[in-house]
Amino acid sequence: MFRIPGGLLRRLGGGFADELLLGGQRVLPNKALSRGFVFRHETLRSAFEAIL
């Protein structure tokens, strides 16, 4: 939507900014997938498009 410089976020939020706003994780549902679960929407974008 809009960009905010990382330095400003760190100054305002401290460790909170690094943990939740600036960092990222690639999390995979290996257990669910190995048991045959199929996601209706594989990406967040497709889920939002379905809602809107």
All heavy atoms as atom14 arrays in JSON, in Angstrom:
{
  "sequence": "MFRIPGGLLRRLGGGFADELLLGGQRVLPNKALSRGFVFRHETLRSAFEAIL",
  "atom14_mask": [
    [1, 1, 1, 1, 1, 1, 1, 1, 0, 0, 0, 0, 0, 0],
    [1, 1, 1, 1, 1, 1, 1, 1, 1, 1, 1, 0, 0, 0],
    [1, 1, 1, 1, 1, 1, 1, 1, 1, 1, 1, 0, 0, 0],
    [1, 1, 1, 1, 1, 1, 1, 1, 0, 0, 0, 0, 0, 0],
    [1, 1, 1, 1, 1, 1, 1, 0, 0, 0, 0, 0, 0, 0],
    [1, 1, 1, 1, 0, 0, 0, 0, 0, 0, 0, 0, 0, 0],
    [1, 1, 1, 1, 0, 0, 0, 0, 0, 0, 0, 0, 0, 0],
    [1, 1, 1, 1, 1, 1, 1, 1, 0, 0, 0, 0, 0, 0],
    [1, 1, 1, 1, 1, 1, 1, 1, 0, 0, 0, 0, 0, 0],
    [1, 1, 1, 1, 1, 1, 1, 1, 1, 1, 1, 0, 0, 0],
    [1, 1, 1, 1, 1, 1, 1, 1, 1, 1, 1, 0, 0, 0],
    [1, 1, 1, 1, 1, 1, 1, 1, 0, 0, 0, 0, 0, 0],
    [1, 1, 1, 1, 0, 0, 0, 0, 0, 0, 0, 0, 0, 0],
    [1, 1, 1, 1, 0, 0, 0, 0, 0, 0, 0, 0, 0, 0],
    [1, 1, 1, 1, 0, 0, 0, 0, 0, 0, 0, 0, 0, 0],
    [1, 1, 1, 1, 1, 1, 1, 1, 1, 1, 1, 0, 0, 0],
    [1, 1, 1, 1, 1, 0, 0, 0, 0, 0, 0, 0, 0, 0],
    [1, 1, 1, 1, 1, 1, 1, 1, 0, 0, 0, 0, 0, 0],
    [1, 1, 1, 1, 1, 1, 1, 1, 1, 0, 0, 0, 0, 0],
    [1, 1, 1, 1, 1, 1, 1, 1, 0, 0, 0, 0, 0, 0],
    [1, 1, 1, 1, 1, 1, 1, 1, 0, 0, 0, 0, 0, 0],
    [1, 1, 1, 1, 1, 1, 1, 1, 0, 0, 0, 0, 0, 0],
    [1, 1, 1, 1, 0, 0, 0, 0, 0, 0, 0, 0, 0, 0],
    [1, 1, 1, 1, 0, 0, 0, 0, 0, 0, 0, 0, 0, 0],
    [1, 1, 1, 1, 1, 1, 1, 1, 1, 0, 0, 0, 0, 0],
    [1, 1, 1, 1, 1, 1, 1, 1, 1, 1, 1, 0, 0, 0],
    [1, 1, 1, 1, 1, 1, 1, 0, 0, 0, 0, 0, 0, 0],
    [1, 1, 1, 1, 1, 1, 1, 1, 0, 0, 0, 0, 0, 0],
    [1, 1, 1, 1, 1, 1, 1, 0, 0, 0, 0, 0, 0, 0],
    [1, 1, 1, 1, 1, 1, 1, 1, 0, 0, 0, 0, 0, 0],
    [1, 1, 1, 1, 1, 1, 1, 1, 1, 0, 0, 0, 0, 0],
    [1, 1, 1, 1, 1, 0, 0, 0, 0, 0, 0, 0, 0, 0],
    [1, 1, 1, 1, 1, 1, 1, 1, 0, 0, 0, 0, 0, 0],
    [1, 1, 1, 1, 1, 1, 0, 0, 0, 0, 0, 0, 0, 0],
    [1, 1, 1, 1, 1, 1, 1, 1, 1, 1, 1, 0, 0, 0],
    [1, 1, 1, 1, 0, 0, 0, 0, 0, 0, 0, 0, 0, 0],
    [1, 1, 1, 1, 1, 1, 1, 1, 1, 1, 1, 0, 0, 0],
    [1, 1, 1, 1, 1, 1, 1, 0, 0, 0, 0, 0, 0, 0],
    [1, 1, 1, 1, 1, 1, 1, 1, 1, 1, 1, 0, 0, 0],
    [1, 1, 1, 1, 1, 1, 1, 1, 1, 1, 1, 0, 0, 0],
    [1, 1, 1, 1, 1, 1, 1, 1, 1, 1, 0, 0, 0, 0],
    [1, 1, 1, 1, 1, 1, 1, 1, 1, 0, 0, 0, 0, 0],
    [1, 1, 1, 1, 1, 1, 1, 0, 0, 0, 0, 0, 0, 0],
    [1, 1, 1, 1, 1, 1, 1, 1, 0, 0, 0, 0, 0, 0],
    [1, 1, 1, 1, 1, 1, 1, 1, 1, 1, 1, 0, 0, 0],
    [1, 1, 1, 1, 1, 1, 0, 0, 0, 0, 0, 0, 0, 0],
    [1, 1, 1, 1, 1, 0, 0, 0, 0, 0, 0, 0, 0, 0],
    [1, 1, 1, 1, 1, 1, 1, 1, 1, 1, 1, 0, 0, 0],
    [1, 1, 1, 1, 1, 1, 1, 1, 1, 0, 0, 0, 0, 0],
    [1, 1, 1, 1, 1, 0, 0, 0, 0, 0, 0, 0, 0, 0],
    [1, 1, 1, 1, 1, 1, 1, 1, 0, 0, 0, 0, 0, 0],
    [1, 1, 1, 1, 1, 1, 1, 1, 0, 0, 0, 0, 0, 0]
  ],
  "atom14_positions": [
    [[0.83, -1.18, 0.0], [0.0, 0.0, 0.0], [0.88, 1.25, 0.0], [0.79, 2.04, -0.91], [-0.93, -0.01, 1.19], [-1.98, -1.11, 1.1], [-3.04, -1.3, 2.54], [-3.7, 0.3, 2.79], [0.0, 0.0, 0.0], [0.0, 0.0, 0.0], [0.0, 0.0, 0.0], [0.0, 0.0, 0.0], [0.0, 0.0, 0.0], [0.0, 0.0, 0.0]],
    [[1.7, 1.42, 1.01], [2.6, 2.56, 1.06], [3.87, 2.13, 1.75], [3.89, 1.17, 2.51], [1.97, 3.77, 1.76], [1.42, 3.47, 3.13], [2.22, 3.6, 4.24], [0.12, 3.04, 3.29], [1.73, 3.32, 5.5], [-0.39, 2.75, 4.54], [0.42, 2.9, 5.66], [0.0, 0.0, 0.0], [0.0, 0.0, 0.0], [0.0, 0.0, 0.0]],
    [[4.95, 2.84, 1.47], [6.26, 2.48, 2.01], [6.66, 3.41, 3.14], [6.43, 4.61, 3.08], [7.31, 2.55, 0.92], [7.06, 1.52, -0.14], [8.11, 1.61, -1.2], [8.21, 0.29, -1.8], [9.31, -0.21, -2.31], [10.39, 0.5, -2.35], [9.31, -1.41, -2.8], [0.0, 0.0, 0.0], [0.0, 0.0, 0.0], [0.0, 0.0, 0.0]],
    [[7.24, 2.82, 4.16], [7.77, 3.58, 5.29], [9.22, 3.13, 5.47], [9.48, 1.92, 5.5], [6.97, 3.31, 6.58], [5.51, 3.7, 6.37], [7.57, 4.07, 7.75], [4.62, 3.33, 7.53], [0.0, 0.0, 0.0], [0.0, 0.0, 0.0], [0.0, 0.0, 0.0], [0.0, 0.0, 0.0], [0.0, 0.0, 0.0], [0.0, 0.0, 0.0]],
    [[10.16, 4.06, 5.57], [11.57, 3.68, 5.74], [11.78, 2.81, 6.98], [11.2, 3.06, 8.04], [12.29, 5.02, 5.89], [11.36, 6.04, 5.31], [9.97, 5.5, 5.52], [0.0, 0.0, 0.0], [0.0, 0.0, 0.0], [0.0, 0.0, 0.0], [0.0, 0.0, 0.0], [0.0, 0.0, 0.0], [0.0, 0.0, 0.0], [0.0, 0.0, 0.0]],
    [[12.62, 1.78, 6.83], [12.9, 0.87, 7.93], [13.49, 1.56, 9.14], [13.19, 1.22, 10.28], [0.0, 0.0, 0.0], [0.0, 0.0, 0.0], [0.0, 0.0, 0.0], [0.0, 0.0, 0.0], [0.0, 0.0, 0.0], [0.0, 0.0, 0.0], [0.0, 0.0, 0.0], [0.0, 0.0, 0.0], [0.0, 0.0, 0.0], [0.0, 0.0, 0.0]],
    [[14.35, 2.57, 8.9], [14.95, 3.31, 10.02], [13.91, 4.0, 10.88], [14.0, 4.01, 12.1], [0.0, 0.0, 0.0], [0.0, 0.0, 0.0], [0.0, 0.0, 0.0], [0.0, 0.0, 0.0], [0.0, 0.0, 0.0], [0.0, 0.0, 0.0], [0.0, 0.0, 0.0], [0.0, 0.0, 0.0], [0.0, 0.0, 0.0], [0.0, 0.0, 0.0]],
    [[12.9, 4.56, 10.24], [11.84, 5.23, 10.99], [11.03, 4.21, 11.8], [10.72, 4.45, 12.96], [10.91, 5.98, 10.02], [9.72, 6.68, 10.63], [10.17, 7.75, 11.62], [8.86, 7.29, 9.54], [0.0, 0.0, 0.0], [0.0, 0.0, 0.0], [0.0, 0.0, 0.0], [0.0, 0.0, 0.0], [0.0, 0.0, 0.0], [0.0, 0.0, 0.0]],
    [[10.73, 3.07, 11.21], [10.0, 2.03, 11.94], [10.8, 1.52, 13.14], [10.26, 1.3, 14.21], [9.66, 0.86, 11.02], [8.57, 1.12, 10.0], [8.44, -0.06, 9.07], [7.26, 1.41, 10.68], [0.0, 0.0, 0.0], [0.0, 0.0, 0.0], [0.0, 0.0, 0.0], [0.0, 0.0, 0.0], [0.0, 0.0, 0.0], [0.0, 0.0, 0.0]],
    [[12.11, 1.36, 12.95], [12.95, 0.9, 14.06], [12.99, 1.94, 15.18], [12.97, 1.6, 16.35], [14.36, 0.61, 13.56], [14.47, -0.69, 12.85], [15.92, -1.04, 12.53], [15.97, -2.18, 11.67], [16.04, -2.13, 10.34], [16.11, -0.95, 9.74], [16.06, -3.21, 9.62], [0.0, 0.0, 0.0], [0.0, 0.0, 0.0], [0.0, 0.0, 0.0]],
    [[13.05, 3.21, 14.81], [13.09, 4.27, 15.8], [11.79, 4.32, 16.59], [11.78, 4.5, 17.8], [13.35, 5.61, 15.11], [13.78, 6.68, 16.07], [14.32, 7.9, 15.35], [15.57, 7.58, 14.67], [15.9, 8.04, 13.47], [15.12, 8.85, 12.82], [17.04, 7.71, 12.92], [0.0, 0.0, 0.0], [0.0, 0.0, 0.0], [0.0, 0.0, 0.0]],
    [[10.68, 4.13, 15.91], [9.38, 4.2, 16.58], [9.03, 2.91, 17.33], [8.45, 2.96, 18.41], [8.28, 4.5, 15.56], [8.33, 5.87, 14.91], [7.27, 5.96, 13.82], [8.17, 6.97, 15.92], [0.0, 0.0, 0.0], [0.0, 0.0, 0.0], [0.0, 0.0, 0.0], [0.0, 0.0, 0.0], [0.0, 0.0, 0.0], [0.0, 0.0, 0.0]],
    [[9.35, 1.75, 16.72], [8.91, 0.5, 17.3], [9.97, -0.34, 17.96], [9.66, -1.33, 18.61], [0.0, 0.0, 0.0], [0.0, 0.0, 0.0], [0.0, 0.0, 0.0], [0.0, 0.0, 0.0], [0.0, 0.0, 0.0], [0.0, 0.0, 0.0], [0.0, 0.0, 0.0], [0.0, 0.0, 0.0], [0.0, 0.0, 0.0], [0.0, 0.0, 0.0]],
    [[11.23, -0.01, 17.77], [12.32, -0.78, 18.38], [12.32, -2.22, 17.91], [12.19, -2.52, 16.73], [0.0, 0.0, 0.0], [0.0, 0.0, 0.0], [0.0, 0.0, 0.0], [0.0, 0.0, 0.0], [0.0, 0.0, 0.0], [0.0, 0.0, 0.0], [0.0, 0.0, 0.0], [0.0, 0.0, 0.0], [0.0, 0.0, 0.0], [0.0, 0.0, 0.0]],
    [[12.48, -3.14, 18.85], [12.52, -4.57, 18.54], [11.22, -5.08, 17.95], [11.21, -6.02, 17.17], [0.0, 0.0, 0.0], [0.0, 0.0, 0.0], [0.0, 0.0, 0.0], [0.0, 0.0, 0.0], [0.0, 0.0, 0.0], [0.0, 0.0, 0.0], [0.0, 0.0, 0.0], [0.0, 0.0, 0.0], [0.0, 0.0, 0.0], [0.0, 0.0, 0.0]],
    [[10.14, -4.46, 18.31], [8.83, -4.83, 17.76], [8.82, -4.69, 16.25], [8.32, -5.55, 15.53], [7.75, -3.94, 18.38], [6.4, -4.11, 17.78], [5.6, -5.19, 18.11], [5.91, -3.2, 16.85], [4.35, -5.36, 17.55], [4.67, -3.35, 16.29], [3.88, -4.43, 16.64], [0.0, 0.0, 0.0], [0.0, 0.0, 0.0], [0.0, 0.0, 0.0]],
    [[9.41, -3.61, 15.74], [9.45, -3.38, 14.29], [10.26, -4.47, 13.6], [9.85, -4.97, 12.55], [10.03, -2.0, 13.99], [0.0, 0.0, 0.0], [0.0, 0.0, 0.0], [0.0, 0.0, 0.0], [0.0, 0.0, 0.0], [0.0, 0.0, 0.0], [0.0, 0.0, 0.0], [0.0, 0.0, 0.0], [0.0, 0.0, 0.0], [0.0, 0.0, 0.0]],
    [[11.39, -4.83, 14.17], [12.21, -5.88, 13.56], [11.5, -7.22, 13.54], [11.52, -7.93, 12.55], [13.54, -6.02, 14.3], [14.52, -4.92, 13.94], [14.44, -4.41, 12.81], [15.35, -4.57, 14.8], [0.0, 0.0, 0.0], [0.0, 0.0, 0.0], [0.0, 0.0, 0.0], [0.0, 0.0, 0.0], [0.0, 0.0, 0.0], [0.0, 0.0, 0.0]],
    [[10.85, -7.56, 14.63], [10.19, -8.86, 14.75], [8.98, -8.99, 13.84], [8.81, -9.99, 13.16], [9.75, -9.11, 16.19], [10.87, -9.44, 17.13], [11.45, -10.81, 16.86], [10.67, -11.74, 16.57], [12.67, -10.94, 16.93], [0.0, 0.0, 0.0], [0.0, 0.0, 0.0], [0.0, 0.0, 0.0], [0.0, 0.0, 0.0], [0.0, 0.0, 0.0]],
    [[8.1, -8.0, 13.85], [6.81, -8.14, 13.18], [6.69, -7.43, 11.85], [5.97, -7.89, 10.96], [5.69, -7.67, 14.1], [5.52, -8.49, 15.37], [4.43, -7.88, 16.23], [5.2, -9.92, 15.05], [0.0, 0.0, 0.0], [0.0, 0.0, 0.0], [0.0, 0.0, 0.0], [0.0, 0.0, 0.0], [0.0, 0.0, 0.0], [0.0, 0.0, 0.0]],
    [[7.36, -6.31, 11.68], [7.13, -5.51, 10.49], [8.23, -5.63, 9.44], [7.95, -5.57, 8.25], [6.97, -4.03, 10.88], [5.83, -3.74, 11.85], [5.85, -2.28, 12.26], [4.49, -4.1, 11.22], [0.0, 0.0, 0.0], [0.0, 0.0, 0.0], [0.0, 0.0, 0.0], [0.0, 0.0, 0.0], [0.0, 0.0, 0.0], [0.0, 0.0, 0.0]],
    [[9.46, -5.8, 9.86], [10.57, -5.8, 8.92], [11.1, -7.2, 8.61], [11.67, -7.42, 7.55], [11.7, -4.91, 9.44], [11.31, -3.45, 9.66], [12.44, -2.7, 10.32], [10.93, -2.81, 8.34], [0.0, 0.0, 0.0], [0.0, 0.0, 0.0], [0.0, 0.0, 0.0], [0.0, 0.0, 0.0], [0.0, 0.0, 0.0], [0.0, 0.0, 0.0]],
    [[10.93, -8.11, 9.53], [11.43, -9.46, 9.32], [10.42, -10.29, 8.55], [9.29, -9.89, 8.31], [0.0, 0.0, 0.0], [0.0, 0.0, 0.0], [0.0, 0.0, 0.0], [0.0, 0.0, 0.0], [0.0, 0.0, 0.0], [0.0, 0.0, 0.0], [0.0, 0.0, 0.0], [0.0, 0.0, 0.0], [0.0, 0.0, 0.0], [0.0, 0.0, 0.0]],
    [[10.84, -11.44, 8.14], [9.93, -12.32, 7.43], [10.29, -13.77, 7.69], [11.41, -14.09, 8.07], [0.0, 0.0, 0.0], [0.0, 0.0, 0.0], [0.0, 0.0, 0.0], [0.0, 0.0, 0.0], [0.0, 0.0, 0.0], [0.0, 0.0, 0.0], [0.0, 0.0, 0.0], [0.0, 0.0, 0.0], [0.0, 0.0, 0.0], [0.0, 0.0, 0.0]],
    [[9.34, -14.61, 7.51], [9.56, -16.04, 7.67], [8.86, -16.77, 6.56], [7.79, -16.37, 6.11], [9.0, -16.54, 8.99], [9.72, -16.04, 10.19], [9.16, -16.66, 11.46], [8.24, -17.46, 11.43], [9.72, -16.31, 12.59], [0.0, 0.0, 0.0], [0.0, 0.0, 0.0], [0.0, 0.0, 0.0], [0.0, 0.0, 0.0], [0.0, 0.0, 0.0]],
    [[9.47, -17.83, 6.12], [8.83, -18.71, 5.15], [8.37, -19.92, 5.94], [9.16, -20.77, 6.33], [9.84, -19.1, 4.07], [9.33, -20.07, 3.09], [8.51, -19.39, 2.01], [8.22, -20.35, 0.98], [7.08, -20.42, 0.36], [6.16, -19.55, 0.63], [6.87, -21.31, -0.56], [0.0, 0.0, 0.0], [0.0, 0.0, 0.0], [0.0, 0.0, 0.0]],
    [[7.09, -19.98, 6.23], [6.54, -21.05, 7.05], [5.73, -21.97, 6.14], [4.86, -21.53, 5.41], [5.63, -20.48, 8.16], [5.05, -21.59, 9.0], [6.42, -19.51, 9.02], [0.0, 0.0, 0.0], [0.0, 0.0, 0.0], [0.0, 0.0, 0.0], [0.0, 0.0, 0.0], [0.0, 0.0, 0.0], [0.0, 0.0, 0.0], [0.0, 0.0, 0.0]],
    [[6.05, -23.25, 6.2], [5.35, -24.23, 5.38], [4.59, -25.22, 6.25], [5.11, -25.71, 7.24], [6.35, -25.0, 4.51], [7.15, -24.15, 3.53], [8.21, -24.99, 2.85], [6.25, -23.51, 2.51], [0.0, 0.0, 0.0], [0.0, 0.0, 0.0], [0.0, 0.0, 0.0], [0.0, 0.0, 0.0], [0.0, 0.0, 0.0], [0.0, 0.0, 0.0]],
    [[3.37, -25.52, 5.9], [2.56, -26.46, 6.67], [2.85, -27.91, 6.26], [1.99, -28.61, 5.71], [1.13, -26.05, 6.31], [1.28, -25.54, 4.91], [2.61, -24.88, 4.85], [0.0, 0.0, 0.0], [0.0, 0.0, 0.0], [0.0, 0.0, 0.0], [0.0, 0.0, 0.0], [0.0, 0.0, 0.0], [0.0, 0.0, 0.0], [0.0, 0.0, 0.0]],
    [[4.06, -28.35, 6.52], [4.49, -29.67, 6.05], [3.6, -30.8, 6.55], [3.28, -31.73, 5.81], [5.93, -29.93, 6.45], [6.89, -29.06, 5.68], [6.62, -28.69, 4.54], [8.0, -28.71, 6.3], [0.0, 0.0, 0.0], [0.0, 0.0, 0.0], [0.0, 0.0, 0.0], [0.0, 0.0, 0.0], [0.0, 0.0, 0.0], [0.0, 0.0, 0.0]],
    [[3.21, -30.76, 7.79], [2.4, -31.84, 8.34], [1.04, -31.91, 7.65], [0.57, -32.99, 7.28], [2.22, -31.66, 9.84], [1.72, -32.88, 10.55], [1.84, -32.72, 12.04], [1.91, -34.07, 12.7], [2.16, -33.98, 14.12], [0.0, 0.0, 0.0], [0.0, 0.0, 0.0], [0.0, 0.0, 0.0], [0.0, 0.0, 0.0], [0.0, 0.0, 0.0]],
    [[0.4, -30.77, 7.48], [-0.91, -30.74, 6.81], [-0.78, -31.2, 5.36], [-1.6, -31.98, 4.87], [-1.5, -29.34, 6.87], [0.0, 0.0, 0.0], [0.0, 0.0, 0.0], [0.0, 0.0, 0.0], [0.0, 0.0, 0.0], [0.0, 0.0, 0.0], [0.0, 0.0, 0.0], [0.0, 0.0, 0.0], [0.0, 0.0, 0.0], [0.0, 0.0, 0.0]],
    [[0.25, -30.71, 4.67], [0.43, -31.08, 3.27], [0.74, -32.56, 3.12], [0.26, -33.22, 2.2], [1.54, -30.24, 2.64], [1.22, -28.76, 2.48], [2.45, -28.0, 1.98], [0.05, -28.55, 1.55], [0.0, 0.0, 0.0], [0.0, 0.0, 0.0], [0.0, 0.0, 0.0], [0.0, 0.0, 0.0], [0.0, 0.0, 0.0], [0.0, 0.0, 0.0]],
    [[1.53, -33.12, 4.05], [1.88, -34.53, 3.95], [0.67, -35.44, 4.2], [0.65, -36.59, 3.77], [2.99, -34.88, 4.94], [2.52, -34.81, 6.28], [0.0, 0.0, 0.0], [0.0, 0.0, 0.0], [0.0, 0.0, 0.0], [0.0, 0.0, 0.0], [0.0, 0.0, 0.0], [0.0, 0.0, 0.0], [0.0, 0.0, 0.0], [0.0, 0.0, 0.0]],
    [[-0.35, -34.9, 4.85], [-1.58, -35.67, 5.1], [-2.65, -35.43, 4.04], [-3.78, -35.86, 4.17], [-2.13, -35.35, 6.48], [-1.19, -35.84, 7.56], [-1.71, -35.51, 8.92], [-0.75, -35.97, 9.91], [-1.09, -36.45, 11.08], [-2.36, -36.55, 11.41], [-0.18, -36.83, 11.92], [0.0, 0.0, 0.0], [0.0, 0.0, 0.0], [0.0, 0.0, 0.0]],
    [[-2.27, -34.68, 2.98], [-3.18, -34.51, 1.86], [-4.06, -33.27, 1.89], [-4.94, -33.12, 1.06], [0.0, 0.0, 0.0], [0.0, 0.0, 0.0], [0.0, 0.0, 0.0], [0.0, 0.0, 0.0], [0.0, 0.0, 0.0], [0.0, 0.0, 0.0], [0.0, 0.0, 0.0], [0.0, 0.0, 0.0], [0.0, 0.0, 0.0], [0.0, 0.0, 0.0]],
    [[-3.81, -32.37, 2.83], [-4.63, -31.15, 2.89], [-4.35, -30.3, 1.67], [-3.22, -30.13, 1.25], [-4.3, -30.36, 4.15], [-5.17, -29.15, 4.34], [-6.41, -29.26, 4.92], [-4.75, -27.9, 3.91], [-7.23, -28.15, 5.09], [-5.55, -26.79, 4.08], [-6.8, -26.92, 4.66], [0.0, 0.0, 0.0], [0.0, 0.0, 0.0], [0.0, 0.0, 0.0]],
    [[-5.4, -29.75, 1.07], [-5.27, -28.89, -0.1], [-5.85, -27.52, 0.27], [-7.01, -27.42, 0.66], [-6.01, -29.47, -1.32], [-5.9, -28.54, -2.5], [-5.47, -30.85, -1.65], [0.0, 0.0, 0.0], [0.0, 0.0, 0.0], [0.0, 0.0, 0.0], [0.0, 0.0, 0.0], [0.0, 0.0, 0.0], [0.0, 0.0, 0.0], [0.0, 0.0, 0.0]],
    [[-5.04, -26.5, 0.13], [-5.48, -25.15, 0.43], [-6.33, -24.61, -0.72], [-6.02, -24.8, -1.89], [-4.28, -24.21, 0.64], [-3.58, -24.44, 1.94], [-2.51, -25.31, 2.02], [-4.02, -23.81, 3.09], [-1.88, -25.53, 3.22], [-3.39, -24.03, 4.3], [-2.31, -24.89, 4.36], [0.0, 0.0, 0.0], [0.0, 0.0, 0.0], [0.0, 0.0, 0.0]],
    [[-7.39, -23.93, -0.37], [-8.25, -23.31, -1.38], [-7.5, -22.17, -2.06], [-7.64, -21.95, -3.26], [-9.52, -22.8, -0.73], [-10.51, -22.23, -1.72], [-11.78, -21.8, -1.04], [-12.38, -22.93, -0.32], [-13.23, -22.81, 0.67], [-13.6, -21.62, 1.09], [-13.72, -23.86, 1.28], [0.0, 0.0, 0.0], [0.0, 0.0, 0.0], [0.0, 0.0, 0.0]],
    [[-6.73, -21.44, -1.3], [-5.94, -20.32, -1.82], [-4.49, -20.53, -1.4], [-4.19, -20.53, -0.21], [-6.45, -18.98, -1.29], [-7.89, -18.74, -1.59], [-8.33, -18.39, -2.83], [-8.99, -18.83, -0.82], [-9.65, -18.25, -2.81], [-10.06, -18.53, -1.59], [0.0, 0.0, 0.0], [0.0, 0.0, 0.0], [0.0, 0.0, 0.0], [0.0, 0.0, 0.0]],
    [[-3.61, -20.67, -2.38], [-2.21, -20.92, -2.06], [-1.45, -19.66, -1.7], [-0.39, -19.72, -1.09], [-1.53, -21.63, -3.22], [-2.05, -23.05, -3.41], [-1.26, -23.79, -4.45], [-0.2, -23.32, -4.88], [-1.72, -24.87, -4.83], [0.0, 0.0, 0.0], [0.0, 0.0, 0.0], [0.0, 0.0, 0.0], [0.0, 0.0, 0.0], [0.0, 0.0, 0.0]],
    [[-1.97, -18.51, -2.08], [-1.3, -17.26, -1.78], [-2.25, -16.3, -1.07], [-3.47, -16.42, -1.2], [-0.78, -16.55, -3.04], [-1.89, -16.2, -3.86], [0.17, -17.45, -3.82], [0.0, 0.0, 0.0], [0.0, 0.0, 0.0], [0.0, 0.0, 0.0], [0.0, 0.0, 0.0], [0.0, 0.0, 0.0], [0.0, 0.0, 0.0], [0.0, 0.0, 0.0]],
    [[-1.68, -15.37, -0.35], [-2.49, -14.37, 0.34], [-3.23, -13.5, -0.67], [-4.38, -13.14, -0.47], [-1.58, -13.52, 1.23], [-2.26, -12.55, 2.18], [-3.21, -13.29, 3.12], [-1.22, -11.79, 2.97], [0.0, 0.0, 0.0], [0.0, 0.0, 0.0], [0.0, 0.0, 0.0], [0.0, 0.0, 0.0], [0.0, 0.0, 0.0], [0.0, 0.0, 0.0]],
    [[-2.57, -13.21, -1.77], [-3.19, -12.39, -2.81], [-4.47, -13.04, -3.34], [-5.5, -12.39, -3.48], [-2.21, -12.12, -3.94], [-2.89, -11.47, -5.12], [-1.94, -11.06, -6.21], [-2.02, -9.62, -6.26], [-1.0, -8.81, -6.33], [0.21, -9.28, -6.36], [-1.19, -7.52, -6.37], [0.0, 0.0, 0.0], [0.0, 0.0, 0.0], [0.0, 0.0, 0.0]],
    [[-4.42, -14.32, -3.64], [-5.62, -15.0, -4.17], [-6.75, -15.04, -3.13], [-7.92, -14.94, -3.47], [-5.3, -16.39, -4.68], [-4.99, -17.27, -3.62], [0.0, 0.0, 0.0], [0.0, 0.0, 0.0], [0.0, 0.0, 0.0], [0.0, 0.0, 0.0], [0.0, 0.0, 0.0], [0.0, 0.0, 0.0], [0.0, 0.0, 0.0], [0.0, 0.0, 0.0]],
    [[-6.39, -15.16, -1.86], [-7.41, -15.14, -0.8], [-8.06, -13.77, -0.72], [-9.29, -13.67, -0.62], [-6.78, -15.51, 0.54], [0.0, 0.0, 0.0], [0.0, 0.0, 0.0], [0.0, 0.0, 0.0], [0.0, 0.0, 0.0], [0.0, 0.0, 0.0], [0.0, 0.0, 0.0], [0.0, 0.0, 0.0], [0.0, 0.0, 0.0], [0.0, 0.0, 0.0]],
    [[-7.26, -12.71, -0.79], [-7.82, -11.35, -0.76], [-8.69, -11.08, -1.99], [-9.74, -10.46, -1.88], [-6.72, -10.31, -0.68], [-6.12, -10.17, 0.69], [-4.78, -9.84, 0.83], [-6.86, -10.36, 1.84], [-4.21, -9.7, 2.08], [-6.31, -10.23, 3.09], [-4.99, -9.9, 3.22], [0.0, 0.0, 0.0], [0.0, 0.0, 0.0], [0.0, 0.0, 0.0]],
    [[-8.25, -11.56, -3.14], [-9.05, -11.35, -4.36], [-10.4, -12.05, -4.26], [-11.41, -11.56, -4.74], [-8.29, -11.82, -5.58], [-7.14, -10.9, -5.94], [-6.25, -11.45, -7.04], [-6.42, -12.62, -7.44], [-5.37, -10.69, -7.48], [0.0, 0.0, 0.0], [0.0, 0.0, 0.0], [0.0, 0.0, 0.0], [0.0, 0.0, 0.0], [0.0, 0.0, 0.0]],
    [[-10.43, -13.2, -3.61], [-11.68, -13.93, -3.45], [-12.63, -13.21, -2.48], [-13.85, -13.26, -2.64], [-11.41, -15.35, -2.94], [0.0, 0.0, 0.0], [0.0, 0.0, 0.0], [0.0, 0.0, 0.0], [0.0, 0.0, 0.0], [0.0, 0.0, 0.0], [0.0, 0.0, 0.0], [0.0, 0.0, 0.0], [0.0, 0.0, 0.0], [0.0, 0.0, 0.0]],
    [[-12.05, -12.54, -1.49], [-12.86, -11.82, -0.51], [-13.43, -10.54, -1.12], [-14.58, -10.2, -0.9], [-12.02, -11.46, 0.73], [-11.66, -12.73, 1.5], [-12.76, -10.49, 1.63], [-10.67, -12.51, 2.61], [0.0, 0.0, 0.0], [0.0, 0.0, 0.0], [0.0, 0.0, 0.0], [0.0, 0.0, 0.0], [0.0, 0.0, 0.0], [0.0, 0.0, 0.0]],
    [[-12.59, -9.85, -1.89], [-13.01, -8.54, -2.43], [-13.67, -8.69, -3.73], [-14.2, -8.92, -4.46], [-11.8, -7.62, -2.61], [-11.04, -7.36, -1.31], [-9.78, -6.58, -1.6], [-11.9, -6.59, -0.33], [0.0, 0.0, 0.0], [0.0, 0.0, 0.0], [0.0, 0.0, 0.0], [0.0, 0.0, 0.0], [0.0, 0.0, 0.0], [0.0, 0.0, 0.0]]
  ]
}
